[in-house]
Amino acid sequence: MHRRKSERPRAITKQKREIQELAEDPPKTINGLLGVEGRAAFAYFLAWQKVSIQWKGLSRRPIPKHWHQVGPRTSANGDVGVNRNASHPVNAILNYAYAILGKRQADAVQALKFHGMSWSICEIGQP
């Protein structure tokens, strides 16, 4: 995979800035924390958008042109910021991994006997 060189250092700088902000001035609310996470995630995923993907067997099974790069973290229906129902294989894999992580979180909460609280930090403040 090849990255555009300008995006990676910018994303790393942004991550460091968000970590420093967390250390120096921690958010006082869940929405503040979600804002920090959102800005860091935006920079992270932006750095991946132009990563090229090398597929095998294209002569037998052609793929859509937009699958040759990671691309934005959106779904085919065009909803910006909505990552459910991913239409790109990289984002589908991420959704699957997040679902497994969410299940493990719920299992851990259950194991700690916090019955009925199978929430994820990613869901706090979400409609």
Phi and psi in degrees as a GROMACS rama.xvg file:
@    title "Ramachandran Plot"
@    xaxis  label "Phi"
@    yaxis  label "Psi"
@TYPE xy
-119.603  132.062  HIS-2
-105.193  150.837  ARG-3
-68.6452  126.136  ARG-4
-61.6559  -30.313  LYS-5
-73.1157  -26.3511  SER-6
-78.825  -37.5635  GLU-7
-62.7825  -51.8081  ARG-8
-61.0982  -35.4364  PRO-9
-65.0086  -41.597  ARG-10
-65.7491  -40.8987  ALA-11
-63.6451  -43.0321  ILE-12
-60.4174  -42.6528  THR-13
-63.7803  -42.1196  LYS-14
-60.9479  -45.3813  GLN-15
-62.3054  -39.7924  LYS-16
-63.6284  -42.0001  ARG-17
-67.5591  -39.1085  GLU-18
-63.9299  -42.0662  ILE-19
-63.3353  -41.4616  GLN-20
-61.2353  -42.0598  GLU-21
-60.8341  -40.3848  LEU-22
-71.5282  -41.4146  ALA-23
-83.6251  -36.8829  GLU-24
-143.53  75.755  ASP-25
-58.7938  143.576  PRO-26
-62.3156  146.963  PRO-27
-95.1424  -11.3579  LYS-28
-133.699  163.42  THR-29
-61.4393  -42.0612  ILE-30
-61.8691  -37.0524  ASN-31
-63.6801  -42.8282  GLY-32
-64.1986  -42.7947  LEU-33
-64.0156  -31.8181  LEU-34
-65.2872  -44.6235  GLY-35
-61.6051  -46.7626  VAL-36
-61.669  -40.9568  GLU-37
-64.1941  -43.3933  GLY-38
-65.0742  -41.4213  ARG-39
-66.2979  -42.0758  ALA-40
-64.7473  -40.4626  ALA-41
-58.8901  -47.6645  PHE-42
-63.3848  -40.9691  ALA-43
-61.6985  -51.3772  TYR-44
-70.4341  -30.0261  PHE-45
-61.9932  -37.8656  LEU-46
-64.8312  -26.021  ALA-47
-88.1605  -14.3824  TRP-48
-58.7949  -33.3171  GLN-49
-102.007  12.5296  LYS-50
-69.1256  125.094  VAL-51
-84.6676  148.535  SER-52
-116.877  130.182  ILE-53
-98.9058  113.232  GLN-54
-99.845  147.79  TRP-55
-102.131  155.071  LYS-56
71.494  26.6503  GLY-57
-67.1396  -25.2333  LEU-58
-69.8665  -29.3988  SER-59
-86.3048  -37.021  ARG-60
-136.906  88.6384  ARG-61
-63.7564  152.79  PRO-62
-122.438  161.235  ILE-63
-61.0032  147.962  PRO-64
-56.5621  -38.8624  LYS-65
-70.5209  -7.59132  HIS-66
-83.3954  -1.96769  TRP-67
-82.1365  -5.99219  HIS-68
-135.819  157.52  GLN-69
-60.8729  -48.0365  VAL-70
77.644  178.401  GLY-71
-72.5349  159.916  PRO-72
-90.5631  74.6232  ARG-73
-134.714  172.734  THR-74
-104.348  168.226  SER-75
-63.6758  -24.072  ALA-76
-76.0279  -1.21368  ASN-77
85.9073  3.68938  GLY-78
-71.1267  111.74  ASP-79
-72.8948  133.94  VAL-80
82.8034  -1.14112  GLY-81
-107.293  115.943  VAL-82
-103.01  0.639097  ASN-83
-72.4635  157.685  ARG-84
56.7462  47.4953  ASN-85
-58.0269  138.042  ALA-86
-105.05  -5.08239  SER-87
-107.701  136.932  HIS-88
-58.7817  -36.5444  PRO-89
-64.2307  -44.5099  VAL-90
-70.0355  -32.9964  ASN-91
-64.0519  -40.9329  ALA-92
-63.4828  -43.2135  ILE-93
-61.1441  -44.1968  LEU-94
-59.8292  -41.4723  ASN-95
-63.4152  -45.272  TYR-96
-63.2724  -41.069  ALA-97
-64.6389  -35.9374  TYR-98
-64.7258  -41.4235  ALA-99
-64.3117  -44.2895  ILE-100
-60.8532  -43.1733  LEU-101
-60.7336  -40.7126  GLY-102
-64.8012  -41.3291  LYS-103
-65.0222  -37.2119  ARG-104
-62.0175  -47.2769  GLN-105
-60.9832  -41.7812  ALA-106
-63.2824  -39.4388  ASP-107
-65.9695  -42.2893  ALA-108
-62.3093  -43.6668  VAL-109
-62.1454  -41.5327  GLN-110
-63.5364  -28.9232  ALA-111
-84.6066  5.86065  LEU-112
68.0288  29.6142  LYS-113
-93.023  64.9765  PHE-114
-56.9934  136.799  HIS-115
83.2707  -1.54047  GLY-116
-111.423  55.7849  MET-117
-91.5919  57.5815  SER-118
-99.3247  165.49  TRP-119
-116.709  145.256  SER-120
-57.9754  -28.0029  ILE-121
-69.0363  -20.8555  CYS-122
-93.4295  -12.7502  GLU-123
-64.4676  130.238  ILE-124
80.0689  -0.774958  GLY-125
-87.4016  144.856  GLN-126
